Amino acid sequence: MTEVEIEYCVPCGFLDRVALVTGDHGVLTVTVDGERVWDKSEDEFDPDLVLRRVRPHVG
């Protein structure tokens, strides 16, 4: 099985801002404050694109 790891900065307070939510049927989405900002089924997988879409929300 493939292992996925997410590294985040604890002193920056990201632990309280990140949640992993289980799903099925190959879903992979990124949602910020209820707004879906990236969806694997609609968007090219580009980590920089994901970050560009999330960054304005986290300031």
C-alpha positions in Angstrom: 0.0 0.0 0.0 1.2 3.5 -0.8 1.9 5.7 2.2 0.9 9.4 2.1 2.6 11.8 4.5 1.7 15.4 5.3 4.3 17.5 7.1 3.2 20.7 8.7 4.7 23.4 11.0 3.5 22.9 14.6 4.8 26.2 15.9 2.9 27.9 13.0 -0.4 26.6 14.3 -1.2 24.4 11.3 -2.1 21.4 13.4 -5.3 23.0 14.5 -6.1 24.1 10.9 -5.7 20.7 9.1 -8.2 17.8 9.2 -8.0 14.6 7.3 -11.5 13.4 6.3 -12.1 9.9 4.9 -14.0 9.4 1.7 -14.4 6.7 -1.0 -14.6 6.3 -4.8 -11.1 7.8 -5.4 -12.1 11.2 -4.0 -9.3 13.7 -3.2 -10.3 17.3 -2.5 -9.0 20.3 -0.6 -11.6 22.5 1.2 -11.0 25.7 3.1 -13.7 27.0 5.4 -16.4 25.1 3.5 -15.2 26.2 0.0 -13.7 23.5 -2.2 -10.5 25.0 -3.6 -9.1 21.9 -5.4 -10.7 18.7 -6.6 -8.8 15.8 -8.3 -11.7 15.1 -10.5 -11.7 18.6 -12.0 -8.1 19.9 -11.6 -4.7 18.8 -12.7 -2.6 17.5 -9.8 -0.1 20.2 -9.3 1.0 20.7 -5.6 1.9 24.3 -6.4 -1.6 25.0 -7.7 -3.1 23.5 -4.6 -0.9 25.8 -2.4 -1.8 28.8 -4.6 -5.4 28.1 -4.0 -5.1 27.5 -0.2 -2.6 30.3 0.6 -5.0 33.3 0.3 -7.3 31.6 2.9 -4.6 31.0 5.6 -2.8 34.4 5.4 
